[in-house]
Amino acid sequence: MTNPTRTKRCGGDVLCGIDNHFQLLLYISENHCQLETKTFFEYFLRIVNKTHDYAILENKKICISH
């Protein structure tokens, strides 16, 4: 994890940071549990991939029609 930030909230110790895979990791030591949530990057990359695939498909249609 790169550059984690440690803060005290609600009586628990919270460690928050972004790892190398663009996942937001949230560690809560109060209950000895770890919550991992994916950031919007995964959603954003999915949209970029769909847009890229659509652009390739449209380009093929244009090339075939000419």
C-alpha positions in Angstrom: 0.0 0.0 0.0 1.4 3.4 -0.9 1.1 6.4 1.5 -1.4 5.1 4.0 -3.2 7.6 6.2 -4.0 6.7 9.8 -6.8 8.5 11.6 -8.8 7.9 14.8 -12.6 7.8 14.1 -15.4 6.6 16.3 -13.0 5.1 18.8 -11.3 3.0 16.3 -8.0 3.2 14.4 -8.6 3.6 10.6 -5.9 3.1 8.0 -6.8 4.2 4.5 -4.7 4.1 1.3 -4.6 3.2 -2.3 -2.6 0.1 -3.4 -0.8 -0.5 -6.7 -4.0 -2.0 -8.2 -6.0 1.1 -7.7 -8.1 -0.5 -5.0 -9.0 1.5 -2.0 -8.2 -0.5 1.1 -9.8 0.4 4.4 -8.6 -1.3 7.5 -10.6 -0.9 10.7 -8.7 -2.3 13.8 -11.6 -1.7 16.2 -13.4 -4.9 15.1 -10.3 -6.6 13.7 -11.9 -6.6 10.3 -10.8 -5.5 6.9 -13.1 -3.9 4.4 -11.9 -3.7 0.8 -13.8 -1.6 -1.7 -12.9 -1.0 -5.3 -12.7 2.6 -6.4 -14.3 4.1 -9.3 -11.2 3.2 -11.4 -12.5 -0.3 -12.0 -15.9 1.1 -13.2 -14.1 3.8 -15.2 -11.8 1.3 -16.9 -14.8 -0.9 -17.8 -16.5 2.2 -19.5 -13.2 3.0 -21.4 -13.0 -0.6 -22.6 -16.6 -0.6 -23.8 -16.1 2.8 -25.5 -12.9 1.5 -27.2 -14.6 -1.6 -28.4 -17.6 0.4 -29.8 -15.2 2.8 -31.6 -13.4 -0.2 -33.2 -16.7 -1.7 -34.3 -17.9 1.6 -35.8 -14.6 2.1 -37.6 -15.0 -1.4 -39.1 -18.5 -0.5 -40.3 -17.3 2.6 -42.0 -14.4 0.8 -43.7 -16.8 -2.0 -44.9 -19.3 0.5 -46.3 -16.7 2.3 -48.4 
